[in-house]
Every structure is written in structure tokens, then in C-alpha cells.
Amino acid sequence: MQSVAPLSPARAATLLAGHPALWLADRLTQAAAAHAVRPTGFAALDAELPGGGWPAAGLIELLLAAPGSGELRVLAPALAAQPQAGALLWVAPPLMPYAPALHMLGLALDRLVAVTPDSQADAAWAAEQGLRSGACAAVLWWQAEARAPAAALATALRRLHLAAQEGGCPLFALRPASVRGQSSPAPLRLVLEPAPQGQLAVTVFKRRGPAMVQPLLLTLPVAGLPAGRALRRVPPPVLPARVLLSEPGDAVVCAAPERIAA
């Protein structure tokens, strides 16, 4: 019987470093195939994500302090570049999608499908059906403040992650920042926080790679405004709606009785 000398740790790391199914904790993992990721539209963000972009399938969590934190503008470049054959399914959006702003961000309105289920369980079911249908290029699911038991919610997330992987479709779960301390099957989790001067602070706190040293500041596009221009407060008599500016370059228009957000 022939004995084989064990590999040294350095030699073993060298041999395994290029294997697509393995990754080392001190470096970002690389995608197993070129089609496994899709560019975000922000080069700085791509550099912080394993493989260099959003996963093309599976669960991706974006945690928000509040809806309208810039999540649609950071996702718009990738959503606009999704295959034209698929629909963009939005499940339980907390505000009415504002069509003119979405059009300015490059999203084809005839591809958008929005559903507003009555309960969180129905919303999870609708998202799963969309993922398994094969008819969606991407699914966005807004989760309200968690009221269900953590164990039940974790089970639902595992089902959705599996459905997204099997369906070859990305699921962007837009969840409240309060769930950051809860476990999740999502291999990629980010926190989005509005920052001054129309920027967005992005912290990738779970990824297949080392922890981020500090948040990444992204300058988001402003729908309908030329580059370098900023929104200004408009006197009430000029428009029939109130314009609320939470941050420069970020507007939410509230027209009674409906609420509209871009």
C-alpha cells in the first residue's frame, strides 16, 4: 500500500483557490460562470460584490431604514438591462409606483407587473409563484415590519431562495433594517441608507468574502433631471401636490388620496 504525504496548508490553498465551488474568507469569491452575475451599473459596487455584480439567481436582501431610501434607483440599471423576454414582478410595494420616474430610469413600463397581496404570507406565495413560473426576469418583494415568528419567516426565505435558484431568477427582498440581526439564507445582504448630496451609503455586511471596512457611497441617478442638477423646494401654489425632500436629489410626491413614490 502506497502512502501519500499530506499537502501543506499553503499548497492546499493554492490548489483550491481556483475551484468555483470554494472560496477563501480573505477574498471575494468569483462566479462559476460569466452568466452567474449581472453588473449593477455601478462599477464601485460591482467591485464589492462576489463575481462582480448581482447574482443572476437566488435571494438578495436589501435592508432599508424606510421605503424610498433609493432602492429603486440603485436597482434600476440592472433591471433595465434584464432580458426583454421576462416580466419584472413587484410584490407588495409599499407606495404606488410612479410611472414617469420609472420610465426616466430606463424601465419599460409594459414589463412591470405589480401585485398587492392582503397578507405577508400571500406576498411570499406570490413571489414564489413568480420565481417558479419562468416568466419573470426579476422579482422584487417588499417585506413590511416582521410580525410573523422568526422561525416561520426563515422557512419562507429558504423556500424563496430555493425557488429563485431553481427558476434561474434573482429575488430582491427589500426588508426593514430591523431584521439585520436575524439569520437569513441569502448569501448576499446589504444595508442601504440615504446620505447627503443625493448619495446612498451601501454596506455589504454578508457576502462570500471579507467584511467591508467602511460603507460605499454611491451617487444615484435622479429620474428626469440632467446630470449635475438638483431638486429644489417648490412653493405649494405651483403644484397641486406636496414635494417632500428627505435628501437632496430624492423626492417623494404625495398626492391625496394616493401615495406615489419613485
Secondary structure, DSSP 4 states (H G I P E B T S, - for coil): ----PPPPHHHHHHHHTT-TT---TTS----SSGGGEE--S-HHHHTTSGGGSEESSEEEEEEESSTTSSHHHHHHHHHHTS-TTSEEEEES-SSEE-HHHHHHTT--GGGEEEE--SSHHHHHHHHHHHHHHS-EEEEEEE--S--S-HHHHHHHHHHHHHHHHHHT-EEEEEEEGGGTTS--S-SEEEEEEEETTTEEEEEEEESSSPPPSSPEEEE---TT--TT----PPPGGG-SSEEEEEETTEEEEEETTEEEE-
